[in-house]
Amino acid sequence: MSSTPAIKVIENRAPTIRESILEVIQYRVLIISMVRRELKVRYAQTLLGFFWSFMRPLSYLTIYTIFFSVIIKMDTGGRPFSLLALSGIMAWNYFQDIFHTAGQSLILDADLIKKNNIPRLILPIYRSLVGLVELCIALGIYVVLQIILGWPFTLFVLFLPLAIFANLFVGIGVALWTSAYTIRVRDFYHLVSTILNFGMWLTPVFYGPELVPDFLEWVLYINPMALVIALYRWSLLAGPFPEWPYLIAAFFSIIIFITGLRAFVKTQPSVVDYL
Amino acid sequence: MQNEEVLIVENLSKAFELNQQGPLLFKDVLKQSIKNILKPQKELQNPFWSLKDISFTLKKGETLGIIGQNGAGKSTLLKIISGLMSPTKGRIILHQEVASILEIGSGFHPDLNGKENIFFNGQIMGYTKAEIEKKYQQIVDFSEIEEFMLTPVKYYSSGMFLRLAFSIAVHFDRELMVFDEVMAVGDQRFQNKCMNKITELKNKNCTFVIVSHNFREVANLCDRIIWLKEGQIHMDGKTYEVLTEYIKQDEEDEKDLKQSQTENAAFQKPSLREELDEVLKESHIKIHQLEVRQESDLGAKVFYNHLPLQFELTFSVLRHEEVFDLAFVLRDALKTPLFGGGTFEFFQKQKPNKNQEYLLQWIIPGNLLGEGYFKISLVEFLDNNRSFANYEFYEFEMKGITKIGDPTPKFFTPIKPPLEINLKPIKK
């Protein structure tokens, strides 16, 4: 009887990962405009607006530099502490930002998905891209600082995008997990958040990995963020290339990402019921 | 073309977890969380079935109203049709993209201004910037709030929200539109504008699903109504039929509630007299008798609409210094007043006397009312017309005896006087 084919069938079935990814590609323009929207909103009703994105990394940097290089006088292996710390802080901050925003993406955008039919997967993605802007600003500050301090750049700097991508990848992996499970059990977010507080000190953010005693080195090798920061320092500070045991961390981050994606896609049909 | 199916709902059911609070003891929380994380349960522990096995088909150009009490599952159904929720069982087949407004402010970002929200919504619906640009002016013109386009929508009034949301929904050329209780907040003029727009789109063969508690809106717009009751389709049929049945049921429920609240009346149904006393107990008159008569008696408040219907009301005035006039008003099933009359000219000549019984008689001529349910209320005009009180006191059903004068029974109007209608071909 009907001549037009059915364009959509709504039933109780989770989309496959492939379908979800295709949807994301289809909605790529929306992702960009949502990133733009979020940036606008973040600084809406502030007088200084975008200026605050500079303030955050600058304030961290000042505090930590004073604390570690003036008060504690930490061994930095000859590298200027501010560069070492800033490269770590940038990466960690971006990771934290992804966790706090993308990790709660379904809850933060509850109003949006309760009333609009948009692919859920674009929520954690656009949220993690928002932090990229702040990361770039921090990178800008870093570059200026490195030039001022007269520390040379090497050709490895061309691999910076790889480090940024790794940073994003690890962040999204954790965020997918968190947002999928936080929907049912809201404690999950707080749990991971607490774990990350430890993680910040277990990861060489403010110090170089060479300060880690030998018997604890394995902690670095299973820590995806240690790998990410090592990549940043390799490309910016011409540090050593991450040693092969870091492959474990790489493997972990891939596992986290894939399982996180699977968990997220699976919860999709019931998301709105729990909001 | 006309019979093209747009929306097919097949055995749709939706269950929610009733007890979402979850356990409160720490060890139970822990156990539950671990269980949830390791193995998200497929079966709900405490299911509440919001929709139970719903099936219907909507054809192109149809306007479907969904009515029902709060909690009947109307909004859940619309949410599933809009793709926001997935059903627990069954499925929906869509042949058109859906545009929906569910609750006011749907999908607007409070911190963005009206213009940005229009673009944002358009993009969610899958349109490109250029396409939205083309529609933009139309949307703004229709909403009539151009001067607020650069204001963040969090400062909008609910009426402005509605204007923007409605304008967006109807201007993006979707052929299936779903509205949940949206027009209630608009002012009268904008409501009319919305209705006109919907009618215009209906004529262009667009399909609508509308949830509303405003019977007049439903009666004016919808061709068909589904009455949801406790998650099931209680009735599915032509607008007027379902609507009158619904209103009747609604009032019976209310009466039952009243009855169960007064202990004495628990077992026997009150007589007409007792009913009247109950209804009029706050009034300034006492009714001694009410007789409703027609030549041929069908009984049980059912009458023929081709015969005159005579009402005789014997009453006395309890507090005559305040009461000035008593009138009756005839209303249709949707409570629209049709006509009325009363003591006006009589009591103007002579003031009502407390010790006097009066007989008020009125006759509704035959061949005037259509078929269906009617209500009569008594209106007291008190205190020099500065206030009046309205008592619904009688309802009845009109039945047609022949269909001779009415070859188009699909045309429902509460009043159906014998019109003279002629059609002849004329030479050109």
Boltz contact constraints between the chains, C-beta under 6 A:
constraints:
  - contact:
      token1: [A, 2]
      token2: [B, 4]
      max_distance: 6.0
  - contact:
      token1: [A, 2]
      token2: [B, 5]
      max_distance: 6.0
  - contact:
      token1: [A, 2]
      token2: [B, 95]
      max_distance: 6.0
  - contact:
      token1: [A, 4]
      token2: [B, 95]
      max_distance: 6.0
  - contact:
      token1: [A, 6]
      token2: [B, 93]
      max_distance: 6.0
  - contact:
      token1: [A, 6]
      token2: [B, 95]
      max_distance: 6.0
  - contact:
      token1: [A, 7]
      token2: [B, 94]
      max_distance: 6.0
  - contact:
      token1: [A, 8]
      token2: [B, 94]
      max_distance: 6.0
  - contact:
      token1: [A, 9]
      token2: [B, 91]
      max_distance: 6.0
  - contact:
      token1: [A, 9]
      token2: [B, 93]
      max_distance: 6.0
  - contact:
      token1: [A, 10]
      token2: [B, 83]
      max_distance: 6.0
  - contact:
      token1: [A, 10]
      token2: [B, 92]
      max_distance: 6.0
  - contact:
      token1: [A, 11]
      token2: [B, 91]
      max_distance: 6.0
  - contact:
      token1: [A, 12]
      token2: [B, 86]
      max_distance: 6.0
  - contact:
      token1: [A, 12]
      token2: [B, 87]
      max_distance: 6.0
  - contact:
      token1: [A, 12]
      token2: [B, 88]
      max_distance: 6.0
  - contact:
      token1: [A, 30]
      token2: [B, 123]
      max_distance: 6.0
  - contact:
      token1: [A, 33]
      token2: [B, 123]
      max_distance: 6.0
  - contact:
      token1: [A, 41]
      token2: [B, 111]
      max_distance: 6.0
  - contact:
      token1: [A, 44]
      token2: [B, 111]
      max_distance: 6.0
  - contact:
      token1: [A, 112]
      token2: [B, 107]
      max_distance: 6.0
  - contact:
      token1: [A, 115]
      token2: [B, 102]
      max_distance: 6.0
  - contact:
      token1: [A, 115]
      token2: [B, 106]
      max_distance: 6.0
  - contact:
      token1: [A, 115]
      token2: [B, 107]
      max_distance: 6.0
  - contact:
      token1: [A, 116]
      token2: [B, 107]
      max_distance: 6.0
  - contact:
      token1: [A, 116]
      token2: [B, 124]
      max_distance: 6.0
  - contact:
      token1: [A, 117]
      token2: [B, 82]
      max_distance: 6.0
  - contact:
      token1: [A, 117]
      token2: [B, 83]
      max_distance: 6.0
  - contact:
      token1: [A, 117]
      token2: [B, 84]
      max_distance: 6.0
  - contact:
      token1: [A, 118]
      token2: [B, 124]
      max_distance: 6.0
  - contact:
      token1: [A, 181]
      token2: [B, 37]
      max_distance: 6.0
  - contact:
      token1: [A, 184]
      token2: [B, 36]
      max_distance: 6.0
  - contact:
      token1: [A, 185]
      token2: [B, 33]
      max_distance: 6.0
  - contact:
      token1: [A, 185]
      token2: [B, 36]
      max_distance: 6.0
  - contact:
      token1: [A, 269]
      token2: [B, 86]
      max_distance: 6.0
  - contact:
      token1: [A, 272]
      token2: [B, 84]
      max_distance: 6.0
  - contact:
      token1: [A, 272]
      token2: [B, 85]
      max_distance: 6.0
  - contact:
      token1: [A, 273]
      token2: [B, 16]
      max_distance: 6.0
